[in-house]
Amino acid sequence: MGDLHQPLHTGYASDRGGNTDKYDFMGKERNLHHIWDMDIIEHEIITIADCIKIISKLSAAQIKEIEKMDVVKWMDQSRAFYLMYTIYKTALLPMLISQKMLSL
């Protein structure tokens, strides 16, 4: 199933997966996709060993529940989160700034 849970991997061609959205992350300009895929993981120091440790603690019952997951539904939920972010970024955020309800 890869990383379908990553909203930027399940968007639309027009949004370029967050690659054109630039933000400051820990003093460095990064695109949103890189922040999500790399910077957060590196900042939090999450290793493969950490992930394996978590997975190795799953019970047989937990694994059976995971196997029942509808991965297409999971992908659709991720896509919906990215759509909400896009609406916020393109409509709500500019409105809040223009109405002086928020400043950056």
C-alpha positions in Angstrom: 0.0 0.0 0.0 3.0 2.3 0.1 2.3 5.6 1.6 -1.2 6.3 0.4 -1.9 7.9 3.8 0.3 10.8 2.7 -2.2 13.4 1.4 0.3 14.9 -1.1 0.6 11.5 -2.8 -3.1 11.2 -3.5 -4.0 14.6 -4.9 -4.5 15.7 -8.4 -2.0 16.5 -11.2 -2.9 20.2 -10.9 -1.8 20.5 -7.3 1.7 18.9 -8.1 1.6 17.1 -4.8 2.6 20.2 -2.8 5.9 20.6 -4.7 5.1 24.2 -5.6 4.0 25.3 -2.1 7.0 26.9 -0.3 7.3 27.2 3.4 9.9 27.9 6.0 10.7 24.8 8.0 13.3 25.2 10.8 14.8 28.2 9.1 15.0 26.6 5.6 12.7 27.2 2.6 11.2 23.9 1.6 8.3 22.7 -0.5 5.4 21.2 1.4 6.0 17.7 -0.1 9.6 17.6 1.1 8.6 18.8 4.6 6.1 16.0 4.9 8.2 13.3 3.3 11.6 14.1 4.8 11.9 17.1 7.1 9.4 16.1 9.8 10.8 12.6 10.0 14.4 13.9 10.2 13.4 16.6 12.7 11.7 14.1 15.0 14.5 11.6 14.4 12.2 8.7 13.3 14.2 5.8 12.1 13.4 2.5 10.3 14.3 0.8 13.6 11.6 2.8 15.4 9.0 1.8 12.8 10.0 -1.9 13.0 9.9 -1.8 16.8 6.3 -0.5 16.7 5.2 -3.1 14.0 6.8 -6.0 15.9 4.6 -5.2 18.9 1.4 -5.7 16.9 -0.7 -8.7 18.0 -2.1 -11.2 15.6 -5.6 -9.6 16.1 -4.2 -6.1 15.3 -2.6 -7.4 12.2 -5.9 -9.0 11.1 -7.7 -5.7 11.6 -5.1 -3.9 9.5 -5.5 -6.5 6.7 -9.2 -5.7 6.6 -8.6 -2.0 5.9 -10.1 -0.5 2.7 -7.0 1.1 1.2 -9.0 3.0 -1.4 -11.1 4.5 1.4 -7.9 5.4 3.2 -6.6 7.1 0.1 -9.9 9.0 -0.4 -9.7 10.3 3.2 -6.1 11.5 2.6 -7.2 13.2 -0.6 -10.0 14.9 1.3 -7.5 16.3 3.9 -5.4 17.8 1.1 -8.5 19.3 -0.5 -9.4 21.0 2.8 -5.8 22.4 3.0 -6.1 23.7 -0.6 -9.4 25.4 0.2 -7.9 26.9 3.3 -4.8 28.1 1.4 -6.6 29.5 -1.6 -9.8 30.9 -0.2 -10.1 31.1 3.6 -6.5 32.3 4.4 -6.5 35.2 1.9 -10.0 36.2 3.2 -8.8 36.2 6.8 -5.8 38.3 5.9 -7.8 40.8 3.8 -10.3 41.2 6.6 -7.4 41.8 9.0 -8.6 38.8 11.1 -5.2 37.2 10.7 -1.7 38.5 9.9 1.3 36.5 8.9 
